[in-house]
């Protein structure tokens, strides 16, 4: 068999021109070396083939360098043209993998707070866990690169003993089939900010040129991370600046709105605007309904802006289901001097502000609104309450000025040194009170709003006909004709129960013949009021005749001693009535009041006379014999005290 002809220099040049693989040159070298030694020029020909192979290797190395430079150039161009960090790092990882011809590449960023590296971009991974790998800074290749800040190469990662392994990473590499690994640091300003890795599923070593290019790409990655973070900080700063500017503009607008509101309210006040006009202005300014309450929680003015229908304002009642919340907020507002939220329901809220005037509280302002109120709006509401207070105080003073003569007249009549009676009679005639006819005096004290408030109500809103009404030393005092006394008594009691829902007690005098008797009568009734408190009277205005005996007996006794007296005298009756509703105490009281006549008692109570006798027998069993006059008087007094202190129907 004829051996193949050795290659000529022209053929070798042709192979170089075609970029033939190294195997073709190796085959030709083998053919030359196989020629007989006696052939002329064998050694020269072999050297020529080796030179061609060297040229081919240098050309290949040059091409690799060119590809690396092109990759670096492309990466630099991308770095300058892209702002999207995710796509930029993805392109960088892809170039690193293609440049080194590796199976997998990924880039991790360092979280200094947790001391961990998190994968941001990956290419070539087959398992999801690879793209989500987390590496501790003190384990695996990361620990070596962090400490040296130099590239690290290992042909067999899983069996490399030069670092402390991380079980989680080893499991992920095992699942991915990774063997060889190259890791280079992303360094900026002397600190490692991330790691760039390329890996292969077979044992492999990379040359210095590949690692150098990989380091250059890592530098680009570090620049990209820094630019991205700077860009984020710049955007955050710009966003904060925009927010600050918007907040400043909003604040300026709010201040201007508050200034305009204050000027508007002040202007209305200066022009003498009514309370209703002020409320309408506040309602429009704040976009919610406004109620103004007096100190008895009664609505004295209300306003709702156009297009609003606040259920809370429309459904407000002085002692309704939310009155306790309003009262709590009012107390807190008085303590703090600021408005206080009372309640919120279905997006609607009620805010309460105490209205102060002079030395006391004049009432409250309620604002019903939807949504949250800005601080400026709250301040505007609070300022409006001050303006409302000025109007309410002005109204009170105007009313006081109108009623000054009546108040002065009443004080003159009850004062021990009355002055000229003829003058008093003439002044009283102007107010419809005829001092020449029988008169009655009534004193009432209340646990709720002040007596001054009650006096104003009965002078203006609920005027009592032909009567003088005023607040004297914290007590409501009413002087009227004896014929109208019962009507006045019923009116005061009904008002206290229905509107105030507050405890009250009072005493109505017996008729007197003339004004000269008024000072002594006033002093007597004044002493009777503490007696009513001591014996526990609530919600009643009793007659002076009914109280006379008890005023004499109990002016110096307290509630405890009176309770002891009742318990010792008629305690068994009261106890049995509470347990069985036996009606023994009312029966015995009626029996005493009807001159101990059983038949009349039965008629008054609407029961059979035998029932009365049976009850009297039961009473004697409980209390013992009470036929003696002193014993009967003691029991009768106890029953009258019990009746007075019982809650009124």
C-alpha positions, 0 to 999 in steps of 0.5 A: 500500500502506497503511503500518503504524500506528505503535505507541501508548504502550500497545503499547510498555508491553505489549511491555516487559511481555512482555519482547519482544526488542530486535528488536521495538523496533527494528522499531517505531522504524524504522516511526516514522521512516518516517512522513512528516514532516508527521504530527503528533507523529512526533518525540514518538512516536520519542522514546517508542520510544527511551525504551521501548528504553532501559527494555528495555535497563536491564531486561535489564542488571538481569536479568543482574545478578540472574542474576550475583548469584544465581550468586554466592549459589548459589556461596557456599551451595555453598561453605559446604555442600560438602566435596567439592572436585571437585564444588564446583569442577565446579559453580563452573565450570558456573555461570561458563560458563552465566553468561557464555554461553560455550562452555567453562570450566575451573579450574586450580590452581597447583603451586608446586613445578613452576611449572605450572597443572593443570586440576582441573575443566572444562565444555564441552570436546570434547577430552580434551587440554583437560581435561588441559592443563598451563600453565607459569607463565611462558607464555600468559595464565597469565604475565600473570595471575600477574604482574598478579593482574588479569583478562585478556581477549582476543578472539583468543587465538591471534593475541594478541601481548601474551604469550609463547605456549606451543606445547602450549597453542596446539595444544590451543586450536586443536584445541578451536577456542577464539578468545576467552578470559577469565582471572581469578586465584584469589588467597588471602593475596596469592598466586595459587593458581589460574586460572578461564577462560571461552572461546568459539569465536568472537571476543567481548568481555565487559563489566565486569559479567560479568568482575566476577562471574567474579572473584567466582566465582574468589574463591569458588574460592580459598576452596574450595581453601584450605578443601580444603587446610586440611581435608586438613591437618586430616585428615592431622593427625588421622590422624597423631594417631590413628596416634601414639595407636595406636602409643603404646597399642601401645608401652605394651602391648608394654612391659607385656607385656615387663614381665610376661614379665621378671617371669614369667621372674624368678619362674621363676628364683627358684623354681628352675625347670628349663631345660625349664620356662623354654623352655616359658615363653619359647616361649609368650611369643614364639609360637615354638619355642625351642631351647637349644644347648650350646657343641658345638651339641647341643640340651640343651632344646627347647619349642614352643608349642601349635598351632605346628609350626615346621619349622626347629626340628623339622629342626634338626641340630647340623651340618645344612644351616643350621649354617653360618648358625647359626654365623655368627649366633652369632659376630655375636651374641657380638660385638654382644651382641644377637640376630641373624637366622640365616636366613628361609625360607617365612615362617619365621625363625630368630634366634640369641642367644649365651648367656654365663656367667662368662668364656665362652660357654655355648651359644646360644638359637634362636627359630623364628618366623613373620612379623616380630618387634617390637623389644620381643619381640626384647628379651624373647628376649634377656633370656630368653637371660640367664636361660637363661645363669644356669640353664646356669651353675648346672648347670655349677657344680652338676656341677663341685661334684659332680665336684670330688673327682674333678677334684681327685684327677686333678690330684693324681695328675698333679702331680709332688708327689702326696702320700700314695699310700694316700690317693690309692688310697682316693679313687680306689676311690670313683670306680671306678679301681683304682690297683693295676692297670695304668693308661693315660693319654690326652691329647686336644686339640680345635680346636672346643669347649673341653676343659672342655665335653668333660670335662663330656660324658664325666662326665655325658652319656657317662660313661666307666666306671671313669675319671677325666676332667677339663680340665687346662690346656685338654687333655682328660685321661682316666685309666683302667684299661689294659683299658678304654683302647681303649674310651675311645679309641674313644668319644672319637674317635667323639664328636669326629667325629660330634657335634663335626665338629671336628679333634682329636688325642691320644695314649694311653699304654702301660700303667703299673704304678702311680700313681707313674709318672703325673706323668712320663707326663703330662709325656711325653704333654704334650710329644707333643701339639705333635709331633702338631700339627707332623706334621699329625695330624688326627682320630686318637688315636695310641699312645705307642709309635707316637709315641715315635721321632717325639717324640724326632726332631721335638719342635723341628721345625715343619710346613714342615720336616717337609713338606720331609723327606717330599718329599725322602724319599718325594715321588715315591711320594706324587705317583704315588699321587695321580695313578694310585692306585698304592698304592706308599706303603702297599705299601712301609710294609707291606713294612717293617712285615712285616720286608721279607717280600714274601709276608707283605706280599701276604697282609696287603694281599690281593694277589698276591706278584708284584704286591708285587714289581712295586710294589717294583721301581717304587719302587726306580726312583723312589727309587733303591736303598734296601737300606742300613740307614740309607736304609731307616730314613729311608724307613720313618720318612718312611712312618710320618710320612706315615701318621700325618698322613694323614686318618683313615678 
